[in-house]
Amino acid sequence: MRATSATRYQMRVWCVAFVMWALVVVGAASAAELAGITMPESISVGEKTLVLNGLGLREATFLKFDVFVGGLYLEQKTHDPNKIIQSQQMKQVAMHFVRNVDAEDLRNAWTKGFEKNVGGNFATLSDRVDQLNGWMAKMQVGDRMTFSFDRNGVDVNVKGSQRGTISGKDFSRAMLSIWFGPKPPNEGLKRGMLGVER
């Protein structure tokens, strides 16, 4: 009886240990981490389930200060930046800030990003860029900003507040070009969100 009781006790210990191990493995598999920021491997946007394509780190100035971790969510993963920009599939870019950034700095960054990547087409977008800039706020460590793209335009959420929708496929493609076009803020951010490197 003593041997049987000891065996049962050992089995219970092993079962508990296995369950704990399984929970750790599942938790690790359901999220991705970069620069201390964790993002889920999948999210729901409207009626769509999007999967994490990759995480990238925005670095600023020659000193390479970490500014935010960017996460790209797609219906189907791809490493092709042109497919991301041109496709009609639902997508979301999430920006999780690891450094305080003033609203005016964000406005300047958006304007420069559009100008660098759309060339002579900026004039047709300027009113909508102004609309985007009007929704910017000071971002502090831990704050998030998300941009959800569909066939009609981009929904903008700043610090958990839904600011509105900017319409137009041309605007959506231009905005996506800031991250995935020929002149991204930094190559590591682009390549990370493309899933090429982390």
N, C-alpha and C positions, 0 to 999 in steps of 0.2 A: 504493500500500500504506500509506504514511504517513497519507494522508487517511482511509483506511478504518479504520486503527487508532485514529486520533484520534476518529473518529465512534463507534466501538465503546466507547471509554473514556467519552465523554460520555454515551452511552446507559446505561452501567453506573452512572455518577454520578447520573443522573436517576432510575434505578430504585431505587437505595438511598435517595435523598431522598424518593421517593414512598412507599416502604415505611415510612420513619421518620414521615412525615406521617400516614399511615394509622393507624399504631400510636398516635400521640398523639390523633387524633380518636376512635378506638375507645375508648381509655382514658378520655377526657373524657366520652364518652357513656355509659359504664358505671358512673359514680359521680357523686354530687352532693356539694356542699361548702357548709358554713355555719360561720362563726366558726372557721375553721381545722380543722374536723372533716369528714372525708369518709366518706360512707356509700354502699354499693353500690346500684345502681338496682333490683336484684332479689336475693332470698335464697330459700333452701329451708327450709321448716319442715315436718317430717314428710314427707309425700308431695306437699305443695303448693309451688308456686312463687309467691311474693308479690312485688309490685312496689312501689317506693317511691312513696307518695302525696304526701309532702311533708316538709320539714324545718322545725322551729321552734326558737326560742331561748327558754329559760327565763331570765327576768330577775327579780332579787329586790331588794326595798326600793326606795325612791324614787330611789336612786342607780343603779338598773338594773344591778346586778352580774350578769354572765353566770354562770349556774350549770351548765346542761347544754344540749346540743343534743338535741332529741327527733326521732326519725324514725318515721313511721307507714307500715307495710307492709300492703297489702291484696291480696286476689285480684283485685279490680277497682277501679280508681281512682274516687273520688267526692269531691265537695266538700260533701256533705250530712252534717252531724254526726249527725243522727238515724238515718240509714241505717247509719252506722258503729256507733253504739251498739246498734241493734236487730238488725242482720243476723246471720245464722248463719255467715257466711263466716269462714274463718281470717284472723286478723290478728295483727300484732305491733307493739308499741311498744318502741323502743330508745332508751335514755337514755345519752348519752356525756358524761361530766362534764368540765367545763373549769374547775372550781373545787372545792376540798376542801370536803366537807360531812360533819359529824358524824352518826352514826347517830341520835342523839336528835333532831336537827333534821329528819331524814327522817321519823321516826315522827310528830313533831308535824305535819309537812306533810301526810302521808297522812291522819291523823285529821281535820284541818281540811278537807282536800279532800273527803272522804266526807261530813262533816257539812254542808258548804255546798251540796252538789249532790244529796243524797238526802233531805234534810229529815227528816220524821218516821219514815222507814224505817231510820234508822241503827241502832236497837236490834236489828233482825233481822240486821244485818251485823256487829255489834260484835265477836263472837267471831272472825270471819274477818279483820276488820281487825287484831285483836290478833295473829293468826297471821302476817299479812303483816308487821306491825311487828317481830315476833320474828325475822324473817329479815334485817332491815336491818343494814348494817355501815357503818363509816366509808368514804366514797367519796373517792378522791383523783383528782387530775387524770389523765385517761386511762382511768379505770375505766368499766366499762359495766354497765348493768342492763337486762334485757329481760323483757318480759311477752308471752307468746304465748297468744292467746285462741282457743279452739275451742268446740264445742257443749257441752262438759262443764265448762268452767271456764277458769282461767288458770294457765299454768306460769310460775313465777318463777325467774329466773336472776340471781344477784348476783355480779359480779366473776368470771364464768366458772364459777360453781358453781351447779348445779341444786338449788334449795332445796326445791322441791315444787310441788304443784298445789293451788289453792284452788278447790273445786267450787262450782257453782251459777251458773245464768244470771243470777240477780239480782245476784250479786256482780260478775260480769263487766261487766254493764251499768252498775252503780254505779261501778266503777273507770274504765271508759271515759268516764263522765260527768265525772270529775275534769278530763280534758283537753278534752272536746268538749261538755260541758254548758254551762249558762248562766253558771257562775262558774268559769272556768278560772284557773290560777295567774296568767297574764297573756295578753292577747289575741293578742300576737305569736306565742306558742307554739301556741295553738289554730289561728290562721289559717295559720301556716306548715305545720303538719302536715296541715291540710286541703288544702294545695296552693293556697290563695288568694293567699298572698304568701310571699316567702322573704327 
